[in-house]
Amino acid sequence: MRIAILGTRGIPSGYSGYETFAEEIGVRLVSRGHEVTVYAHKNFFPEEKRIPEYRGIKMLYLPSMQGKNTSQFSHSFLSTTRVIFSNTDVVMFCNAANGPWGLPLRIFRKKCCINVDGLEWMRPKWSNAGKKYFYFGAWCATKFFNIVITDAKGMQDYYKKEFNCDSTDIAYGADLKYADNPDAVRALGLEPMNYYLIASRLVPDNNADIIVKGFEIKLKKNSCHCRGNRLQKSF
């Protein structure tokens, strides 16, 4: 099967979760015998780094307009136009903002799915116009794409309630790796396997404070559970 992944800056990943998603799922699809092409932003890759293939994934570099609000939109327009007239069997889009592109894909009878990711229209980083467009894009995604993919049960519930959309919930995974020297964290006052690492930008809508509070609550519950077990054993 020939699969195209659109809506990311390109791989290898080096900017956001979309690129990591495209790389990880692309490699796994290739290992299963599929032909995968990632559509990348030409502007993000110097000429010497525009390689025709990466980890078995074919690369296609297309230009885009410069600017925060025009870069992805213009690139998605060119990518959609290009993929419509290709022999691609399945188109996988990332980002709810790309929801409107599902319409031309369906008109030209391309099987398509979209990973909508988060609720961008609720983030303070965007202007009112930007928030309205993200919401519109999410609505379009639920109407035009064959399959809508959400990455958490909470997102799946939200899309059902807000858009009456039965999405497919596929949570992100991780490659588990273990430190060669687990005692190194003790220099930071931590104990191996007994701390929580948050890897994200420290902006309000990433809710680091809520994560910390949740971890503290979990620690207290575990502490109470341990004390309860010791109390039971004493009797």
Protein Blocks (a to p, Z undefined) as FASTA:
>chain_A
ZZddehiabdcdfkbmmlmmmmmmmmmmmmnopacdddddfklpcfklmcfbeghiacdd
ddddedjklmmmmmmmmmmmmmmmmcbfbdcdehjklmmmmmmmmmnopacdddekiafk
lpfkbcfklmmmmmmmmmmmmmmpmbdcdfbfklmmmmmmmnopacddddddddddddfb
lmlmmmnopaehiaccddddddfklommmmmmmmmmmmmmmmmmmmmmmmmmmZZ
